[in-house]
């Protein structure tokens, strides 16, 4: 259909033309021009009422004009004038209708955009309010109306103070809004602030509010845009985070052990106890320094190795005891636990350090006391063990001095007793031998066991005992003193052979026990060791054998300890005994 606006314009121009032509040329046939707008009106508005009104108007226009022009009687003149005015009014109405319809597409577009904007604003999780230059509300989205409990209130054109009367619960909040609005006007710039609004359920909501003042070119206030975002959950999270941080800081401050964080080999954090442990007055003296500034030179390599294992090799936690150099130069002993963590987005090491200097000194004193006690005990045992053969020797010497017979038999007994004294003294010397005198080298355990089994094979055959050696896989060499380790194997195997007077089998298994150690397990089928005797096996000169010296296991424990290994014994009566010897693989250093 043709646009109605253009038809209205055409009709209006035609009406005006008909009037002008009749006035100028004063010829009635020109009124036929009125047929054209009549048809146009009917075409545009096929409604019969519009057609009738248009016909009446056009007829009034025709006769009114004729009466005015061709008749000069006063009554007719007045009637014609009235009819002419009526027709002209209708023409003006038609013209205004055209102007309205001409702007109709633009108006509809504006209304459509306005509706889209209103839909968008109402969908926002924030409250959005438009105010005019006098603070009167022009528009508020649904979220804001529900927040202030103004959903059914005709709010447009009212100020905050006026709206406060409709929402008594939010009266204070609305009045506060007026005050902060004024600050935004005064600042003449975008203002950020936090505003709190109490809720009927007793809770309080906090909003991050942005206020944008708008001005006319001459500086007069034009409007104010207010946007508020609910940040209640964020504020609550911030409060909880702050409280958690304060509690954590309190725990760190009162913790009696030193706690620090190392990032890129530098101290990033240290608590009060850590500052005190390192002889400082404040954390500022220590934070930022290299951690190696506080490590004693003797322990530097060990500490670097520990940090490498924790940070690069995946060890979760490692504990060591090392010397620490304080800020004042004093050297202390510390028990240090290192744990891998993430600090400020970077891999870091959490250090927990405890001063054990007093404990170390107490341990040294205790060790000295124990050594003295052991020396006294050993002296008493040695005196007791040697006294018996010496008494026998003294008696035989006295017999020889008296000139009595049986000299050959006496000499045999005397030699036996001397051999016993020699054995006791030899094993006692092994027990007291210092590790520094040992010769550590990389040796194959399988070869050492072959030498030992060859040496003891004759004794085993005499006791009807079979020694079976089983090697599981490829066994790496160990760092050891060959003769000392052989002595351990000899002691254990001799005990196993002697525990089976009726014969049997001794099984020696050698295998890996994890990535960094090997296991040598010696198992016999002997009589076993009673449970009440197991706790005393480490005691010097304690033996379950009739002719035992009681030093074999003590010496073996000492040797394995020097090799940084372990010796474990399990036994059941009438089932046999199992001895496990665990040795480190390629341990390039040994400790006393």
For each residue, the residues with C-beta under 8 A, 3 or more apart:
1: 4
2: 6 7 44
3: 6 7 101
4: 1 7 8 44 97 101
5: 8 9 98 99 101 102 104
6: 2 3 9 10 98
7: 2 3 4 10 11 40 43 44
8: 4 5 11 12 44 94 95 97 98 101
9: 5 6 12 13 95 98 102
10: 6 7 13 14 37 40
11: 7 8 14 15 37 40 41 44 94
12: 8 9 15 16 91 94 95 98
13: 9 10 16 17
14: 10 11 17 18 33 34 36 37 40
15: 11 12 18 19 34 37 58 61 87 91 94
16: 12 13 19 20 91
17: 13 14 20 21 33
18: 14 15 21 22 30 31 33 34 37 61
19: 15 16 22 23 61 65
20: 16 17 23 24
21: 17 18 24 25 27 30 33
22: 18 19 25 26 27 28 30 31 65 69
23: 19 20 26 65 69
24: 20 21
25: 21 22 30
26: 22 23 69 70
27: 21 22 30
28: 22 31 66
29: 32
30: 18 21 22 25 27 33
31: 18 22 28 34 62
32: 29 35
33: 14 17 18 21 30 36 37
34: 14 15 18 31 37 38 58 61 62
35: 32 38 39
36: 14 33 39 40
37: 10 11 14 15 18 33 34 40 41 54 58
38: 34 35 41 42 51 54 55 58
39: 35 36 42 43
40: 7 10 11 14 36 37 43 44
41: 11 37 38 44 45 50 51 54
42: 38 39 45 46 50 51 54
43: 7 39 40 46
44: 2 4 7 8 11 40 41
45: 41 42 50 51
46: 42 43 51
47: 50 51
48: 51 52
49: 52 53
50: 41 42 45 47 53 54
51: 38 41 42 45 46 47 48 54 55
52: 48 49 55 56
53: 49 50 56 57 90
54: 37 38 41 42 50 51 57 58 90
55: 38 51 52 58 59
56: 52 53 59 60
57: 53 54 60 61 86 87 90
58: 15 34 37 38 54 55 61 62 87
59: 55 56 62 63
60: 56 57 63 64 83 84 86 87
61: 15 18 19 34 57 58 64 65 83 84 86 87 88 90
62: 31 34 58 59 65 66
63: 59 60 66 67 80 83
64: 60 61 67 68 79 80 81 82 83 84 85 86 87
65: 19 22 23 61 62 68 69 80 83 84
66: 28 62 63 69 70 71 80
67: 63 64 70 71 76 77 79 80 81 83
68: 64 65 71 77 80 81 84
69: 22 23 26 65 66
70: 26 66 67
71: 66 67 68 76 77 80
72: 76 77
73: 76 77
74: 77 78
75: 78 79
76: 67 71 72 73 79 80
77: 67 68 71 72 73 74 80 81
78: 74 75 81 82
79: 64 67 75 76 82 83
80: 63 64 65 66 67 68 71 76 77 83 84
81: 64 67 68 77 78 84 85
82: 64 78 79 85 86
83: 60 61 63 64 65 67 79 80 86 87
84: 60 61 64 65 68 80 81 87 88
85: 64 81 82 88 89
86: 57 60 61 64 82 83 89 90
87: 15 57 58 60 61 64 83 84 90 91
88: 61 84 85 91 92
89: 85 86 92 93
90: 53 54 57 61 86 87 93 94
91: 12 15 16 87 88 94 95
92: 88 89 95 96
93: 89 90 96 97
94: 8 11 12 15 90 91 97 98
95: 8 9 12 91 92 98 99
96: 92 93 99 100
97: 4 8 93 94 100 101
98: 5 6 8 9 12 94 95 101 102
99: 5 95 96 102 103
100: 96 97 103 104
101: 3 4 5 8 97 98 104
102: 5 9 98 99
103: 99 100 106 107
104: 5 100 101 107 108
105: 108 109
106: 103 109 110
107: 103 104 110 111
108: 104 105 111 112
109: 105 106 112 113
110: 106 107 113 114
111: 107 108 114 115
112: 108 109 115 116
113: 109 110 116 117
114: 110 111 117 118
115: 111 112 118 119
116: 112 113 119 120
117: 113 114 120 121
118: 114 115 121 122 139 141
119: 115 116 122 123
120: 116 117 123 124
121: 117 118 124 128 139 141
122: 118 119 141 142 143
123: 119 120
124: 120 121 128 141 143
125: 143 229 230
126: 143 227 228 229 230
127: 140 141 143 144 147 207 226 227 228
128: 121 124 139 140 141 143 144 225 226 227
129: 137 139 140 141 144 225 226 227
130: 137 138 139 140 223 224 225 226
131: 135 136 137 138 181 223 224 225 226
132: 135 136 138 222 223 224
133: 220 221 222 223 224
134: 159 221
135: 131 132 159 160 178 181 224
136: 131 132 156 157 158 159
137: 129 130 131 140 155 156 157 158 159 160 163
138: 130 131 132 156 157 223
139: 118 121 128 129 130 156
140: 127 128 129 130 137 144 145 150 155
141: 118 121 122 124 127 128 129 144 145
142: 122 145 146 151
143: 122 124 125 126 127 128 146 147
144: 127 128 129 140 141 147 148 150 228
145: 140 141 142 148 150 151 153 155
146: 142 143 149 151
147: 127 143 144 197 205
148: 144 145 163 167 170 173 174 197
149: 146 167 169 170
150: 140 144 145 153 155 163 166 167
151: 142 145 146
152:
153: 145 150 163 166 167
154: 158
155: 137 140 145 150 158 163
156: 136 137 138 139
157: 136 137 138
158: 136 137 154 155 162 163
159: 134 135 136 137 162 163 178
160: 135 137 163 164 174 175 177 178 181
161: 164 165 174 175 178
162: 158 159 165 166
163: 137 148 150 153 155 158 159 160 166 167 174
164: 160 161 167 168 170 171 174 175
165: 161 162 168 171
166: 150 153 162 163
167: 148 149 150 153 163 164 170 171 174
168: 164 165 171
169: 149 198 200
170: 148 149 164 167 173 174 197 198
171: 164 165 167 168 174 175
172: 175 176
173: 148 170 176 177 195 196 197 198
174: 148 160 161 163 164 167 170 171 177 178
175: 160 161 164 171 172 178 179
176: 172 173 179 180 195
177: 160 173 174 180 181 195 226
178: 135 159 160 161 174 175 181 182
179: 175 176 182 183
180: 176 177 183 184 191 193 195 209 211
181: 131 135 160 177 178 184 185 211 224 226
182: 178 179 185 186
183: 179 180 186 187 191 193
184: 180 181 187 190 191 211 212 213 224
185: 181 182 188 213 221 224
186: 182 183
187: 183 184 191 213
188: 185 213 215
189: 213
190: 184 210 211 212 213
191: 180 183 184 187 210 211 213
192: 208 209 210
193: 180 183 209 211
194: 206 207 208 209 231
195: 173 176 177 180 206 207 209 228
196: 173 204 205 206 207
197: 147 148 170 173 204 205 206 207
198: 169 170 173 203 204
199: 202 203 204 205
200: 169
201:
202: 199
203: 198 199 232
204: 196 197 198 199 232
205: 147 196 197 199 230 232
206: 194 195 196 197 230 231 232 235
207: 127 194 195 196 197 228 229 230 231
208: 192 194 228 229 231
209: 180 192 193 194 195 226 227 228 229
210: 190 191 192 226 227 228
211: 180 181 184 190 191 193 224 225 226
212: 184 190 224 225 226 227
213: 184 185 187 188 189 190 191 221 223 224
214: 221 222 223 224 225
215: 188 219 220 221 222
216: 219 220 221 222
217:
218:
219: 215 216
220: 133 215 216
221: 133 134 185 213 214 215 216 224
222: 132 133 214 215 216
223: 130 131 132 133 138 213 214
224: 130 131 132 133 135 181 184 185 211 212 213 214 221
225: 128 129 130 131 211 212 214
226: 127 128 129 130 131 177 181 209 210 211 212
227: 126 127 128 129 209 210 212
228: 126 127 144 195 207 208 209 210
229: 125 126 207 208 209
230: 125 126 205 206 207 233
231: 194 206 207 208 234 235
232: 203 204 205 206 235 236
233: 230 236 237
234: 231 237 238
235: 206 231 232 238 239
236: 232 233 239 240
237: 233 234 240 241
238: 234 235 241 242
239: 235 236 242 243
240: 236 237 243 244
241: 237 238 244 245
242: 238 239 245 246
243: 239 240 246 247
244: 240 241 247 248
245: 241 242 248 249
246: 242 243 249 250
247: 243 244 250 251
248: 244 245 251 252
249: 245 246 252 253
250: 246 247 253 254
251: 247 248 254 255
252: 248 249 255 259 271 272
253: 249 250 271 272
254: 250 251
255: 251 252 259 271 273
256: 273
257: 273 352 353 354
258: 270 271 273 274 275 276 277 278 334 351 352 353 354 355
259: 252 255 270 271 273 274 350 351 352 353
260: 267 268 269 270 271 274 350 351 353
261: 267 268 269 270 341 343 348 349 350 351
262: 265 266 267 268 291 307 348 349 351
263: 266 268 343 344 346 347 348
264: 346
265: 262 290 291 292 307
266: 262 263 288 289 290 291
267: 260 261 262 270 286 287 288 289 290 291
268: 260 261 262 263 287 343 344 348
269: 260 261 283 287 343
270: 258 259 260 261 267 274 275 278 283 286 287
271: 252 253 255 258 259 260 274 275 283
272: 252 253 275 276 283
273: 255 256 257 258 259 276 277
274: 258 259 260 270 271 277 278 286 351 353
275: 258 270 271 272 278 280 281 282 283 285 286
276: 258 272 273 279 280
277: 258 273 274 324 326 332 334 353 355
278: 258 270 274 275 286 294 324 326 327
279: 276 326 327 328 330
280: 275 276 283 285 286 327
281: 275 285
282: 275 285
283: 269 270 271 272 275 280 286 287
284: 287
285: 275 280 281 282 327
286: 267 270 274 275 278 280 283 289 327
287: 267 268 269 270 283 284
288: 266 267
289: 266 267 286 293 294
290: 265 266 267 293
291: 262 265 266 267 294 295 303 351
292: 265 295 300 303 304
293: 289 290 325
294: 278 289 291 324 325 326
295: 291 292 299 300 303 322 323 324 325
296: 299 300 322 323 324 325 331
297: 300
298: 323
299: 295 296 302 303 322 323
300: 292 295 296 297 303 304
301: 304 305
302: 299 305 306 320 322
303: 291 292 295 299 300 306 307 320 322
304: 292 300 301 307 308
305: 301 302 308 309
306: 302 303 309 310 318 320 338
307: 262 265 303 304 310 311 338 349
308: 304 305 311 312 313
309: 305 306 312 313 315 318
310: 306 307 313 315 317 318 338 339 340 349
311: 307 308 340 347 349
312: 308 309
313: 308 309 310
314:
315: 309 310 318 340
316: 339 340
317: 310 337 338 339 340
318: 306 309 310 315 337 338
319: 335 336 337 338
320: 302 303 306 335 336 338
321: 333 334 335 336 356
322: 295 296 299 302 303 333 334 336
323: 295 296 298 299 331 332 333 334
324: 277 278 294 295 296 331 332 333 334 336 353
325: 293 294 295 296 329 330 331
326: 277 278 279 294 329 330 331 332
327: 278 279 280 285 286
328: 279
329: 325 326
330: 279 325 326
331: 296 323 324 325 326
332: 277 323 324 326 355 357
333: 321 322 323 324 355 356 357 359 360
334: 258 277 321 322 323 324 353 354 355 356 357
335: 319 320 321 353 354 356
336: 319 320 321 322 324 351 352 353
337: 317 318 319 351 352 353
338: 306 307 310 317 318 319 320 349 350 351
339: 310 316 317 349 350 352
340: 310 311 315 316 317 347 348 349 350
341: 261 348 349 350
342: 345 346 347 348
343: 261 263 268 269 346 348
344: 263 268 348
345: 342
346: 263 264 342 343
347: 263 311 340 342
348: 261 262 263 268 340 341 342 343 344
349: 261 262 307 310 311 338 339 340 341
350: 259 260 261 338 339 340 341
351: 258 259 260 261 262 274 291 336 337 338
352: 257 258 259 336 337 339
353: 257 258 259 260 274 277 324 334 335 336 337
354: 257 258 334 335
355: 258 277 332 333 334 358
356: 321 333 334 335 359 360
357: 332 333 334 360 361
358: 355 361 362
359: 333 356 362 363
360: 333 356 357 363 364
361: 357 358 364 365
362: 358 359 365 366
363: 359 360 366 367
364: 360 361 367 368
365: 361 362 368 369
366: 362 363 369 370
367: 363 364 370 371
368: 364 365 371 372
369: 365 366 372 373
370: 366 367 373 374
371: 367 368 374 375
372: 368 369 375 376
373: 369 370 376 377
374: 370 371 377 378 540
375: 371 372 378 379
376: 372 373 379 380
377: 373 374 380 381 540
378: 374 375 381 382 428 431 540 541
379: 375 376 382 383
380: 376 377 383 384
381: 377 378 384 385 540 541 550
382: 378 379 385 386 424 428
383: 379 380 386 387
384: 380 381 387 388 541
385: 381 382 388 424 541 549
386: 382 383 389 390 421 424 425
387: 383 384 390 391
388: 384 385 391 392
389: 386 392 393 417 418 420 421
390: 386 387 393 394 417 421
391: 387 388 394 395
392: 388 389 395 396 413 414 417
393: 389 390 396 397 414 417 418
394: 390 391 397 398
395: 391 392 398 399
396: 392 393 399 400 410 413 414
397: 393 394 400 401 414
398: 394 395 401 402
399: 395 396 402 404 406 410
400: 396 397 403 404 407 410
401: 397 398
402: 398 399
403: 400
404: 399 400
405:
406: 399 409 410
407: 400 410 411
408: 411 412
409: 406 412 413
410: 396 399 400 406 407 413 414
411: 407 408 414 415
412: 408 409 415 416
413: 392 396 409 410 416 417
414: 392 393 396 397 410 411 417 418
415: 411 412 418 419
416: 412 413 419 420
417: 389 390 392 393 413 414 420 421
418: 389 393 414 415 421 422
419: 415 416 422 423
420: 389 416 417 423 424
421: 386 389 390 417 418 424 425
422: 418 419 425 426
423: 419 420 426 427 549
424: 382 385 386 420 421 427 428 549 551
425: 386 421 422 428 429
426: 422 423 429 430
427: 423 424 430 431 549 551 552 555
428: 378 382 424 425 431 432 551
429: 425 426 432 433
430: 426 427 433 487 551 555
431: 378 427 428 540 551 554 555 558
432: 428 429
433: 429 430 437 438
434: 437 592
435: 438 562 590 592
436: 592
437: 433 434
438: 433 435 481 484 562 590
439: 481 482 483
440: 479 480 481 590
441: 479 480 481 482
442: 477 478 479 586
443: 447 448 477 478 480 482 485
444: 447 448 475 477
445: 448 449 475 477 478 485 510 518 520 583
446: 449 450 469 471 475 510
447: 443 444 450 451
448: 443 444 445 451 452 482 485 486 489
449: 445 446 452 453 469 489 508 510 520
450: 446 447 453 454 469
451: 447 448 454 455 486
452: 448 449 455 456 486 489 490 493
453: 449 450 456 457 467 469 493 508
454: 450 451 457
455: 451 452 490
456: 452 453 459 460 467 490 493 494 497
457: 453 454 460 461 467
458: 461 462
459: 456 462 463 494 497
460: 456 457 463 465 466 467 497 506
461: 457 458 464 465
462: 458 459
463: 459 460 497 498 500 501 503
464: 461 502 503 504
465: 460 461 496 497 500 503 504 505 506
466: 460 504 505 506
467: 453 456 457 460 493 505 506 508
468: 505 506 507 508
469: 446 449 450 453 508 510
470: 507 508 509 510
471: 446 475 510 511
472: 475 509 510 511 512
473: 511 512
474:
475: 444 445 446 471 472 510 511 512 518
476: 512 518 585 586
477: 442 443 444 445 585 586
478: 442 443 445 485 518 563 583 584 585 586 587
479: 440 441 442 563 584 586 587 588 590
480: 440 441 443 484 485 563 583
481: 438 439 440 441 484 485 559 562 563
482: 439 441 443 448 485 486
483: 439 486 487
484: 438 480 481 487 488 559 562 563
485: 443 445 448 478 480 481 482 488 489 559 563
486: 448 451 452 482 483 489 490
487: 430 483 484 490 491 555 556 559
488: 484 485 491 492 555 556 559 560 567 581
489: 448 449 452 485 486 492 493 520 522
490: 452 455 456 486 487 493 494
491: 487 488 494 495 552 553 555 556
492: 488 489 495 496 522 556 579 581
493: 452 453 456 467 489 490 496 497 506 508 522
494: 456 459 490 491 497 498 552
495: 491 492 498 499 545 552 553 577
496: 465 492 493 499 500 506 522 523 524 526 577 579
497: 456 459 460 463 465 493 494 500 506 524
498: 463 494 495 501 545
499: 495 496 524 526 527 528 576 577
500: 463 465 496 497 503 504 506 524 525 526 527
501: 463 498
502: 464
503: 463 464 465 500
504: 464 465 466 500 524 525 526
505: 465 466 467 468 524 525
506: 460 465 466 467 468 493 496 497 500 522 523 524 525
507: 468 470 521 522 523
508: 449 453 467 468 469 470 493 520 521 522
509: 470 472 519 520 521 523
510: 445 446 449 469 470 471 472 475 518 519 520 521
511: 471 472 473 475 518 519
512: 472 473 475 476 515 517 518 519
513: 517 518 519 582
514: 517
515: 512
516: 584 585
517: 512 513 514 565 582 583 584 585
518: 445 475 476 478 510 511 512 513 582 583 585
519: 509 510 511 512 513 580 581 582
520: 445 449 489 508 509 510 580 581 583
521: 507 508 509 510 578 579 580 581
522: 489 492 493 496 506 507 508 578 579 581
523: 496 506 507 509 576 577 578 579
524: 496 497 499 500 504 505 506 576 577
525: 500 504 505 506 575 576
526: 496 499 500 504 576 577
527: 499 500 573 574
528: 499 571 572 573 574 575 576 577
529: 533 534 537 544 569 571 573 577
530: 533 534 544 573
531: 534 573
532: 535
533: 529 530 536 537 544
534: 529 530 531 537 569 571
535: 532
536: 533 539 542
537: 529 533 534 542 553 569
538: 553 554 557
539: 536 542 550 554
540: 374 377 378 381 431 550 551 554
541: 378 381 384 385 549 550 551
542: 536 537 539 550
543: 548 549 550 552
544: 529 530 533 548
545: 495 498 548
546:
547:
548: 543 544 545 552
549: 385 423 424 427 541 543 552
550: 381 539 540 541 542 543 554
551: 424 427 428 430 431 540 541 554 555
552: 427 491 494 495 543 548 549 555 556
553: 491 495 537 538 556 557 569
554: 431 538 539 540 550 551 557 558
555: 427 430 431 487 488 491 551 552 558 559
556: 487 488 491 492 552 553 559 560 567
557: 538 553 554 560 561 567
558: 431 554 555 561 562
559: 481 484 485 487 488 555 556 562 563
560: 488 556 557 563 565 566 567 581 583
561: 557 558 564 565
562: 435 438 481 484 558 559 590 591 592
563: 478 479 480 481 484 485 559 560 583 584 587 590
564: 561 583 584 587 590 591
565: 517 560 561 581 582 583 584
566: 560 580 581 582
567: 488 556 557 560 579 580 581 582
568: 579 580 582
569: 529 534 537 553 577 578 579 580
570: 577 578 580
571: 528 529 534 575 576 577 578
572: 528 575 576
573: 527 528 529 530 531
574: 527 528
575: 525 528 571 572
576: 499 523 524 525 526 528 571 572
577: 495 496 499 523 524 526 528 529 569 570 571
578: 521 522 523 569 570 571
579: 492 496 521 522 523 567 568 569
580: 519 520 521 566 567 568 569 570
581: 488 492 519 520 521 522 560 565 566 567
582: 513 517 518 519 565 566 567 568
583: 445 478 480 517 518 520 560 563 564 565
584: 478 479 516 517 563 564 565 587
585: 476 477 478 516 517 518
586: 442 476 477 478 479
587: 478 479 563 564 584 590
588: 479
589:
590: 435 438 440 479 562 563 564 587
591: 562 564
592: 434 435 436 562
